[in-house]
Amino acid sequence: MPIIDLRHMKKGQSGVITAITVGGELGRRIREMGLVPGTELTVQGRAPLYDPVAIRVLGGTLSLRNNEADHISVEVPG
């Protein structure tokens, strides 16, 4: 299965997080939201200018800016 950045996923597309590719404060914040390797997610939608992206994860909805989504690698069904 291909691995892409969360930023490049399309509305309705689902996948499993394989890696968080940033450290420091941003990496810590992403992990604290529950976005860790092995977590399933689905893209629910995007703002009109494609930033931010809304994702469904762990029974809730999160909104991430594209500069945050760039650091989340997701394995999607081919």
C-alpha positions in Angstrom: 0.0 0.0 0.0 1.3 3.5 -0.8 2.4 5.9 1.9 1.5 9.6 1.4 1.5 12.8 3.5 -1.8 13.6 5.2 -1.8 16.9 3.3 -2.2 15.0 0.0 -5.2 12.8 1.0 -8.5 13.5 -0.6 -11.9 14.0 1.1 -13.3 10.6 2.2 -10.0 8.8 1.9 -8.9 6.7 4.9 -5.6 5.3 6.1 -3.3 4.4 9.0 -0.6 6.6 10.3 2.8 5.1 9.7 5.1 7.9 11.0 5.3 11.4 12.4 8.3 13.0 10.8 8.8 16.1 13.0 10.2 16.4 16.5 10.2 19.2 19.0 7.2 21.1 20.1 5.2 20.5 16.9 5.8 16.7 17.0 4.8 16.6 20.7 1.6 18.5 20.0 0.7 16.2 17.1 1.3 13.1 19.3 -0.7 14.6 22.2 -3.7 14.9 19.9 -3.6 11.1 19.5 -2.0 11.1 16.1 0.5 8.3 16.5 1.7 5.4 14.3 -1.0 2.8 14.0 -3.9 5.2 14.4 -6.7 5.0 11.7 -8.1 8.3 10.3 -10.4 9.5 7.6 -10.3 12.9 5.8 -13.7 14.6 6.4 -13.2 17.7 4.4 -11.1 20.8 3.6 -11.6 24.5 3.8 -12.3 26.3 0.5 -8.6 27.1 0.1 -7.6 23.6 1.2 -6.2 24.7 4.5 -7.0 23.4 7.1 -8.0 19.8 6.7 -10.6 18.1 9.0 -9.9 14.5 9.9 -12.0 12.0 11.8 -9.8 10.1 14.3 -10.4 8.3 17.6 -14.2 9.0 17.5 -13.7 12.8 17.2 -12.9 15.4 14.6 -9.6 17.3 14.4 -8.6 20.2 12.2 -4.9 20.5 11.1 -3.1 23.1 9.2 -1.3 21.9 6.1 2.1 22.7 7.6 1.1 20.2 10.4 -0.3 17.6 8.0 2.9 17.6 6.0 4.6 15.8 8.8 2.1 12.9 9.1 2.8 9.9 6.8 -0.3 7.7 6.1 -0.6 4.3 4.5 -3.6 4.3 2.2 -5.3 1.4 0.3 -3.9 1.2 -3.2 
